[in-house]
Amino acid sequence: MPVITLSNRAYPVNKNKYLLDSLLEEGEKIPFSCRSGVCHACMLKADFGQPPVESQTYLSNEKIREGYFLACQCLPEGDMTVSLPGRKHTQAIITAKKPLSPTVVALELAARHPMSYFPGQHIRVDTGEILAKECYLASVQPQDRSMVIHVQRRVSDPFSTWAHDSTEVGQKVSLSSPRGLHLCGNLLDTSDQILISQEGSLAPLLAYACDTLSNRDSSSQTRIHLIQEASSNGDHYCLDQLEALSQNDRFSYSLTTGRQDYGEWLVSVLPNASSIRVICAGDTPFSTPIEEFCSHHQGIECITLSSELS
């Protein structure tokens, strides 16, 4: 059984289970998103030992020479000592704080140094008080002057308590360089796209919709339908922004409450589309049934974004 050492902690792991899953089960906070090797969010560095070739398939030759690999694609073959890659940080100031719903707050962050980012990417926000979290960006360059994150209040999550109760305009934080899946740049075009958001996870899907509708030429036939799920009607948010987007005849949205059968909904649109991309953002119980449905239907590509980051 291979032994993986991370931060001086050694874990015997199953060689038939992806390393990302093994480390998450041990309680390690490994960033992840797509789980398919595209986003590189779960990239680790092998300081000792050799990662499997398959775990480096999607990396540049330079990264491979430096020992980097993707934990979501790694079935460990031998003992390794691994570490999280170093990330550049810059200071930022909270320039605005706005409640979006009873459980979600938006924070605007002005970085000291300009940072380039794309829809679907996330940053690590460090409060300087031993509190830090990876958060998806809801903003779009160059439309938005500040970087925007959404934080949902969660039980037993000190970071969300800080974001909702302790933050003030003018407060300083530290931001990592953006990382994760570039939704607009790394994906092939499909004419019909369905975005499904669980409560509190709207940020990356909203950014993607805004960027897609603003940057594509007028002849594009791409159509986007966004579904926002919430616990109750009062928990839906960013409705003004969604309504503004719906003025474009290529965008529509719907609001749902409680858990829905999205597979049944997708069946209703399949006959009218040759191919569909589904992007869902939420926790594992939310995303898994959608992924399973898509995997059994030709013509549907499914990408999942984890709510653990927001």
C-alpha positions as CSV (number, residue, x, y, z in Angstrom):
1,M,0.0,0.0,0.0
2,P,1.6,3.3,-1.1
3,V,2.3,5.9,1.7
4,I,1.8,9.5,0.8
5,T,3.4,12.2,3.0
6,L,1.9,15.7,3.0
7,S,2.9,18.4,5.5
8,N,4.8,15.8,7.6
9,R,1.6,13.6,7.8
10,A,1.9,10.1,6.3
11,Y,-1.2,8.4,4.9
12,P,-1.3,4.8,3.6
13,V,-3.6,5.0,0.6
14,N,-5.4,2.7,-1.7
15,K,-3.5,2.4,-5.0
16,N,-6.9,1.8,-6.8
17,K,-8.4,5.1,-5.5
18,Y,-7.6,8.6,-6.9
19,L,-5.2,10.4,-4.5
20,L,-7.5,13.4,-4.3
21,D,-10.3,11.3,-2.8
22,S,-7.9,9.6,-0.4
23,L,-6.5,12.9,0.9
24,L,-9.9,14.5,1.2
25,E,-11.1,11.5,3.2
26,E,-8.2,12.1,5.6
27,G,-9.3,15.7,6.1
28,E,-6.7,17.4,4.0
29,K,-7.8,20.6,2.4
30,I,-6.9,20.0,-1.2
31,P,-8.4,22.5,-3.7
32,F,-10.4,20.8,-6.4
33,S,-13.0,21.6,-9.0
34,C,-13.7,19.6,-12.2
35,R,-12.1,16.3,-11.2
36,S,-11.4,15.6,-14.8
37,G,-7.9,16.9,-15.2
38,V,-8.9,20.1,-17.0
39,C,-8.9,22.8,-14.3
40,H,-5.6,21.9,-12.6
41,A,-7.1,23.1,-9.2
42,C,-5.9,19.9,-7.5
43,M,-2.3,20.1,-8.7
44,L,0.3,18.8,-6.3
45,K,4.1,18.6,-6.4
46,A,6.0,15.4,-5.9
47,D,9.0,16.3,-3.7
48,F,10.0,12.7,-3.4
49,G,8.9,9.7,-5.5
50,Q,7.5,9.5,-9.0
51,P,3.9,10.3,-9.9
52,P,2.1,8.1,-12.4
53,V,2.5,9.2,-16.0
54,E,-1.3,9.4,-16.4
55,S,-1.5,12.0,-13.7
56,Q,0.7,14.4,-15.7
57,T,-1.1,14.0,-19.1
58,Y,-2.7,17.5,-19.1
59,L,0.4,19.3,-17.8
60,S,3.1,21.2,-19.7
61,N,6.6,19.7,-20.1
62,E,7.9,22.3,-17.7
63,K,5.5,21.3,-15.0
64,I,6.2,17.6,-15.5
65,R,10.0,18.2,-15.2
66,E,9.3,20.0,-11.9
67,G,7.4,17.1,-10.5
68,Y,3.8,18.4,-10.7
69,F,0.8,16.1,-11.1
70,L,-3.0,16.2,-10.8
71,A,-4.3,14.5,-7.7
72,C,-7.7,13.8,-9.4
73,Q,-5.9,11.7,-12.0
74,C,-3.3,10.0,-9.8
75,L,-3.6,6.3,-8.8
76,P,-0.5,6.2,-6.7
77,E,2.0,3.5,-7.6
78,G,4.6,4.0,-4.9
79,D,5.5,6.1,-1.8
80,M,5.6,9.9,-2.4
81,T,6.2,13.0,-0.4
82,V,4.0,15.7,-1.9
83,S,3.2,19.4,-1.3
84,L,0.7,22.0,-2.5
85,P,2.3,24.3,-5.1
86,G,3.3,27.7,-3.9
87,R,1.0,30.5,-5.0
88,K,1.7,34.2,-5.5
89,H,-0.2,36.5,-3.2
90,T,-1.1,40.1,-3.3
91,Q,-2.8,42.4,-0.8
92,A,-6.3,43.7,-1.4
93,I,-8.9,45.9,0.3
94,I,-12.6,45.2,0.8
95,T,-14.3,48.0,-1.1
96,A,-17.9,47.0,-0.7
97,K,-20.1,44.5,1.2
98,K,-23.6,43.7,0.0
99,P,-26.1,41.2,1.3
100,L,-27.6,39.3,-1.7
101,S,-30.0,37.1,0.3
102,P,-30.5,36.1,3.9
103,T,-27.7,33.6,3.6
104,V,-25.3,35.0,0.9
105,V,-23.1,38.1,1.0
106,A,-21.0,39.7,-1.8
107,L,-17.6,41.1,-1.1
108,E,-15.8,43.4,-3.6
109,L,-12.1,43.2,-3.4
110,A,-9.6,45.7,-4.9
111,A,-6.2,44.1,-5.4
112,R,-3.1,46.2,-5.0
113,H,-1.7,44.7,-8.2
114,P,-3.8,43.9,-11.3
115,M,-4.8,40.2,-11.5
116,S,-6.0,38.5,-14.7
117,Y,-8.7,36.0,-14.3
118,F,-11.5,34.2,-16.2
119,P,-15.0,32.9,-15.5
120,G,-14.9,29.6,-13.5
121,Q,-11.7,30.5,-11.7
122,H,-11.3,31.0,-7.9
123,I,-8.9,32.7,-5.5
124,R,-7.8,32.0,-2.0
125,V,-8.9,34.8,0.4
126,D,-6.7,35.0,3.5
127,T,-8.0,37.2,6.3
128,G,-4.8,37.2,8.3
129,E,-6.5,35.6,11.2
130,I,-5.8,32.0,10.4
131,L,-9.0,32.0,8.3
132,A,-8.7,31.4,4.5
133,K,-11.0,29.9,1.8
134,E,-11.0,29.3,-1.9
135,C,-13.8,31.3,-3.4
136,Y,-15.2,31.4,-7.0
137,L,-15.1,34.8,-8.7
138,A,-18.5,36.3,-9.7
139,S,-16.9,39.2,-11.5
140,V,-15.9,39.5,-15.2
141,Q,-13.0,41.4,-16.7
142,P,-13.0,44.1,-18.0
143,Q,-16.7,44.7,-17.1
144,D,-16.1,44.8,-13.3
145,R,-13.6,47.1,-11.7
146,S,-13.3,45.0,-8.6
147,M,-13.0,41.3,-8.0
148,V,-16.3,39.9,-6.5
149,I,-16.9,36.8,-4.4
150,H,-20.1,35.4,-2.9
151,V,-20.0,33.8,0.5
152,Q,-22.8,31.6,1.8
153,R,-23.3,31.4,5.5
154,R,-22.6,27.8,6.6
155,V,-22.9,26.2,10.0
156,S,-19.5,25.6,11.7
157,D,-17.7,27.6,8.9
158,P,-15.6,30.3,10.6
159,F,-14.8,32.0,7.3
160,S,-18.4,32.5,6.4
161,T,-19.1,33.9,9.9
162,W,-16.2,36.3,9.3
163,A,-17.5,37.3,5.9
164,H,-21.0,38.0,7.1
165,D,-20.5,39.4,10.6
166,S,-16.9,40.8,10.9
167,T,-16.0,42.3,7.6
168,E,-15.9,46.1,7.0
169,V,-15.1,48.3,4.0
170,G,-11.4,49.2,4.1
171,Q,-10.4,45.9,5.7
172,K,-7.2,44.3,4.2
173,V,-7.0,40.7,3.0
174,S,-4.5,38.7,1.0
175,L,-5.4,37.1,-2.3
176,S,-3.8,34.2,-4.1
177,S,-3.3,34.2,-7.9
178,P,-6.5,32.9,-9.6
179,R,-6.6,29.2,-10.5
180,G,-9.0,26.7,-11.8
181,L,-11.0,26.0,-15.0
182,H,-11.3,28.8,-17.6
183,L,-14.8,28.0,-18.7
184,C,-14.9,30.3,-21.7
185,G,-11.4,29.5,-23.0
186,N,-11.0,25.7,-22.5
187,L,-14.4,24.5,-23.8
188,L,-15.7,23.7,-27.2
189,D,-18.8,25.6,-28.4
190,T,-22.2,24.0,-28.1
191,S,-25.3,25.7,-29.2
192,D,-27.3,24.9,-26.0
193,Q,-25.9,25.3,-22.5
194,I,-27.7,24.6,-19.3
195,L,-26.3,26.1,-16.1
196,I,-27.6,24.7,-12.8
197,S,-26.8,26.4,-9.5
198,Q,-27.4,25.2,-6.0
199,E,-28.0,27.9,-3.5
200,G,-24.8,29.9,-2.7
201,S,-23.0,28.6,-5.8
202,L,-24.2,31.0,-8.4
203,A,-21.0,33.0,-8.7
204,P,-19.0,31.1,-11.4
205,L,-22.1,30.4,-13.5
206,L,-23.2,34.0,-13.4
207,A,-19.7,35.2,-14.5
208,Y,-19.7,32.6,-17.3
209,A,-23.0,33.8,-18.6
210,C,-22.1,37.4,-18.5
211,D,-18.8,36.8,-20.3
212,T,-20.3,34.5,-22.9
213,L,-23.1,36.9,-23.8
214,S,-20.9,40.0,-24.0
215,N,-17.9,38.6,-25.9
216,R,-19.5,36.4,-28.5
217,D,-20.3,38.0,-31.9
218,S,-23.9,38.7,-32.8
219,S,-24.0,35.7,-35.2
220,S,-23.4,33.2,-32.5
221,Q,-26.3,30.7,-31.9
222,T,-25.3,29.8,-28.4
223,R,-28.3,29.7,-26.1
224,I,-27.9,29.7,-22.3
225,H,-30.6,28.7,-19.7
226,L,-29.7,29.2,-16.1
227,I,-31.5,27.4,-13.2
228,Q,-31.0,28.8,-9.7
229,E,-32.1,26.4,-7.0
230,A,-32.8,27.7,-3.5
231,S,-34.3,26.5,-0.2
232,S,-37.1,29.0,-0.5
233,N,-38.2,31.9,-2.7
234,G,-36.6,34.5,-0.4
235,D,-33.2,32.8,-0.9
236,H,-32.9,33.5,-4.6
237,Y,-30.4,36.4,-5.4
238,C,-28.9,38.5,-8.1
239,L,-32.3,38.6,-9.7
240,D,-31.8,42.1,-11.1
241,Q,-28.6,40.9,-12.9
242,L,-30.4,37.8,-14.2
243,E,-33.3,39.9,-15.4
244,A,-30.9,42.2,-17.2
245,L,-29.2,39.3,-18.9
246,S,-32.6,37.9,-20.0
247,Q,-33.0,41.0,-22.2
248,N,-30.6,39.1,-24.5
249,D,-32.7,36.7,-26.5
250,R,-30.0,34.0,-26.1
251,F,-30.4,33.9,-22.3
252,S,-33.2,32.8,-20.1
253,Y,-33.4,31.7,-16.5
254,S,-35.7,29.9,-14.0
255,L,-35.9,29.8,-10.3
256,T,-36.7,26.6,-8.3
257,T,-37.1,25.8,-4.7
258,G,-36.2,22.5,-3.1
259,R,-34.4,19.6,-4.8
260,Q,-35.6,19.0,-8.4
261,D,-35.3,16.2,-10.9
262,Y,-33.0,17.9,-13.4
263,G,-32.7,14.8,-15.4
264,E,-36.4,14.9,-16.2
265,W,-36.0,18.5,-17.1
266,L,-33.1,17.8,-19.5
267,V,-35.1,15.1,-21.2
268,S,-37.6,17.7,-22.2
269,V,-35.0,19.8,-24.0
270,L,-33.0,17.0,-25.6
271,P,-35.2,16.5,-28.6
272,N,-34.7,20.1,-29.6
273,A,-30.9,20.1,-29.4
274,S,-28.2,18.2,-31.1
275,S,-25.7,18.7,-28.3
276,I,-26.0,20.2,-24.8
277,R,-23.4,21.3,-22.3
278,V,-24.5,21.2,-18.6
279,I,-22.5,23.1,-16.0
280,C,-23.6,22.5,-12.5
281,A,-22.3,24.2,-9.3
282,G,-23.1,22.7,-5.9
283,D,-22.2,20.0,-3.4
284,T,-21.8,16.3,-4.2
285,P,-25.3,15.2,-3.4
286,F,-26.6,17.9,-5.7
287,S,-24.2,17.3,-8.6
288,T,-23.9,13.5,-8.6
289,P,-27.4,12.7,-10.0
290,I,-26.9,15.3,-12.7
291,E,-23.6,13.8,-13.7
292,E,-25.0,10.3,-13.7
293,F,-27.9,11.3,-15.9
294,C,-25.6,13.1,-18.4
295,S,-23.2,10.1,-18.6
296,H,-26.0,7.9,-19.9
297,H,-27.2,10.2,-22.6
298,Q,-25.3,10.9,-25.8
299,G,-24.8,14.5,-26.8
300,I,-24.6,15.8,-23.2
301,E,-21.3,17.1,-21.8
302,C,-21.4,17.7,-18.0
303,I,-19.0,19.8,-16.0
304,T,-19.2,20.2,-12.3
305,L,-17.9,22.9,-10.0
306,S,-17.7,22.2,-6.3
307,S,-19.5,24.3,-3.8
308,E,-16.8,23.5,-1.3
309,L,-14.9,26.5,-2.8
310,S,-17.6,29.1,-2.1
